[in-house]
Amino acid sequence: MSVLITGGLGHVGSWVAYLLAKQGKKVIICDMAANHFERMGLNYLEEVRDQLILESVDMLDYHSVFEVLLRHRDELEGVIHSVSVIAGPYFQEHPFKHLSINAMGTLNVYETCRILGIQKVVNMSSGAVYGDAQGPQHEDTPYKATDLYGASKISGELYGLQYSDTYGMDIRNARLFFVYGPGKRPSHMHKVYQGLFGPLEGLDNIQAPNGSEQSLDWTHVYDTASGIIKLFEAEQVTHRNFNISSGVPVDHLKIVEEVASVVGKKTNVKLGPGPFVVRGSPLDISRARKELGFEPRFTDIREGIEDYYKWLQAAQT
Ligand SMILES: NC(=O)c1ccc[n+]([C@@H]2O[C@H](COP(=O)([O-])OP(=O)(O)OC[C@H]3O[C@@H](n4cnc5c(N)ncnc54)[C@H](O)[C@@H]3O)[C@@H](O)[C@H]2O)c1
């Protein structure tokens, strides 16, 4: 059997694809970037290339989404839906386009699965659905959007819950939080990510506009991907929403300090005042621990940073 991952060349999706392929599964990756795979430097996916089928699809192009899922339907265990434009200042710059990708792209996947009889879908949602509610935020903490991205993730969850109830589908939401680690270079990310992790890639003299007054549960991508797979593979779940994060809030200035210590020299990083994004922290991960057996490996940020550093160094050679 195979698993189809939308956005499977993205940071989280690529690790989900890798870990599933390592288990011996065939993985169908649907991603707009599929034609650029060879140039993306995803060395871990190259290691399992024989088990991957790459499909270049725009999630907003409903007919293409339908065609691809129809072509693979008979071999599919289910779908893991990852395509989204992630939170951050860029989201607000093109709100209609980004909301469309997050909301319509998600609906296109649910609707195709409904018509084709594909029951199981794990949707990558976000702790953004809690907005700035004070942590620890349990899955029963009420929805609150503090930005358009949060609103789009809430709508994605609600569509999924209603598709499940109305059509007997099994759509589960994995609420992720602030992912870092191998697969994405700080230089390809927002200034605050560059401020936090950039020196690991040799970036210096970074002035980020904000972020110095915040603690968030940054989660190593390996843990994020492992939690998603556990949710996908669980035979039965008694809930549809699961927080998947490290569960440990870390002060941003401590990350800057640890990164400097890992690279072994003083860095010239300045994070401006205030939070990076309006969020509470941490997520309470006790439900995922108990029901899925999820246990994050990198709860000590230092270990996660060291692992990220190793990957970035190897990727540069
Ligand atoms: N990264 C985080 O910190 C974080 C936190 C919480 C939730 N999430 C959620 O996790 C999911 C994955 O996040 P990520 O960090 O891996 O994102 P990412 O930006 O690294 O990956 C997104 C992938 O989707 C593809 N894509 C974008 N638009 C597309 C379209 N219209 N059609 C087809 N493919 C398209 C991109 O090519 C990319 O490979 C998202 O749903 C995001 O909202 C991420």
The ligand as an SDF file (V2000), in Angstrom:
LIG
                    3D

 44 48  0  0  0  0  0  0  0  0999 V2000
    6.6340   24.8210    9.7070 N   0  0  0  0  0  0  0  0  0  0  0  0
    6.0080   25.1170   10.8190 C   0  0  0  0  0  0  0  0  0  0  0  0
    6.5750   25.6700   11.7710 O   0  0  0  0  0  0  0  0  0  0  0  0
    4.5510   24.7580   10.9760 C   0  0  0  0  0  0  0  0  0  0  0  0
    3.9030   25.0270   12.1830 C   0  0  0  0  0  0  0  0  0  0  0  0
    2.5620   24.7050   12.3250 C   0  0  0  0  0  0  0  0  0  0  0  0
    1.8770   24.1300   11.2670 C   0  0  0  0  0  0  0  0  0  0  0  0
    2.5220   23.8940   10.1070 N   0  0  0  0  0  0  0  0  0  0  0  0
    1.7580   23.3060    8.9980 C   0  0  0  0  0  0  0  0  0  0  0  0
    2.4660   22.1680    8.5250 O   0  0  0  0  0  0  0  0  0  0  0  0
    2.2920   22.0560    7.1120 C   0  0  0  0  0  0  0  0  0  0  0  0
    3.6500   21.9190    6.4460 C   0  0  0  0  0  0  0  0  0  0  0  0
    4.4490   23.0530    6.7410 O   0  0  0  0  0  0  0  0  0  0  0  0
    5.9270   23.1790    6.1510 P   0  0  0  0  0  0  0  0  0  0  0  0
    6.7130   23.9800    7.0900 O   0  0  0  0  0  0  0  0  0  0  0  0
    6.4100   21.8430    5.7390 O   0  0  0  0  0  0  0  0  0  0  0  0
    5.6390   24.0700    4.8540 O   0  0  0  0  0  0  0  0  0  0  0  0
    6.5820   24.2590    3.5900 P   0  0  0  0  0  0  0  0  0  0  0  0
    6.3380   25.6460    3.0990 O   0  0  0  0  0  0  0  0  0  0  0  0
    7.9810   23.8560    3.8730 O   0  0  0  0  0  0  0  0  0  0  0  0
    5.9940   23.2190    2.5380 O   0  0  0  0  0  0  0  0  0  0  0  0
    4.8600   23.4420    1.7880 C   0  0  0  0  0  0  0  0  0  0  0  0
    4.9780   22.6310    0.4970 C   0  0  0  0  0  0  0  0  0  0  0  0
    3.7510   22.8380   -0.2280 O   0  0  0  0  0  0  0  0  0  0  0  0
    4.0690   23.0870   -1.5970 C   0  0  0  0  0  0  0  0  0  0  0  0
    3.0060   23.9400   -2.1420 N   0  0  0  0  0  0  0  0  0  0  0  0
    2.7330   25.2260   -1.8040 C   0  0  0  0  0  0  0  0  0  0  0  0
    1.6520   25.6550   -2.4820 N   0  0  0  0  0  0  0  0  0  0  0  0
    1.2400   24.6150   -3.2610 C   0  0  0  0  0  0  0  0  0  0  0  0
    0.1640   24.4360   -4.1650 C   0  0  0  0  0  0  0  0  0  0  0  0
   -0.7040   25.4100   -4.4500 N   0  0  0  0  0  0  0  0  0  0  0  0
    0.0490   23.2240   -4.7500 N   0  0  0  0  0  0  0  0  0  0  0  0
    0.9390   22.2220   -4.5160 C   0  0  0  0  0  0  0  0  0  0  0  0
    1.9770   22.3470   -3.6660 N   0  0  0  0  0  0  0  0  0  0  0  0
    2.1140   23.5220   -3.0390 C   0  0  0  0  0  0  0  0  0  0  0  0
    5.4180   23.7680   -1.5960 C   0  0  0  0  0  0  0  0  0  0  0  0
    6.0880   23.5710   -2.8240 O   0  0  0  0  0  0  0  0  0  0  0  0
    6.1170   23.0990   -0.4040 C   0  0  0  0  0  0  0  0  0  0  0  0
    6.8860   21.9940   -0.8350 O   0  0  0  0  0  0  0  0  0  0  0  0
    1.4840   23.2720    6.6840 C   0  0  0  0  0  0  0  0  0  0  0  0
    0.1390   22.8880    6.5920 O   0  0  0  0  0  0  0  0  0  0  0  0
    1.6640   24.2450    7.8160 C   0  0  0  0  0  0  0  0  0  0  0  0
    0.5500   25.1260    7.9460 O   0  0  0  0  0  0  0  0  0  0  0  0
    3.8440   24.1770    9.9310 C   0  0  0  0  0  0  0  0  0  0  0  0
  1  2  1  0
  2  3  2  0
  2  4  1  0
  4  5  1  0
  4 44  2  0
  5  6  2  0
  6  7  1  0
  7  8  2  0
  8  9  1  0
  8 44  1  0
  9 10  1  0
  9 42  1  0
 10 11  1  0
 11 12  1  0
 11 40  1  0
 12 13  1  0
 13 14  1  0
 14 15  2  0
 14 16  1  0
 14 17  1  0
 17 18  1  0
 18 19  2  0
 18 20  1  0
 18 21  1  0
 21 22  1  0
 22 23  1  0
 23 24  1  0
 23 38  1  0
 24 25  1  0
 25 26  1  0
 25 36  1  0
 26 27  1  0
 26 35  1  0
 27 28  2  0
 28 29  1  0
 29 30  1  0
 29 35  2  0
 30 31  1  0
 30 32  2  0
 32 33  1  0
 33 34  2  0
 34 35  1  0
 36 37  1  0
 36 38  1  0
 38 39  1  0
 40 41  1  0
 40 42  1  0
 42 43  1  0
M  CHG  2   8   1  16  -1
M  END
$$$$
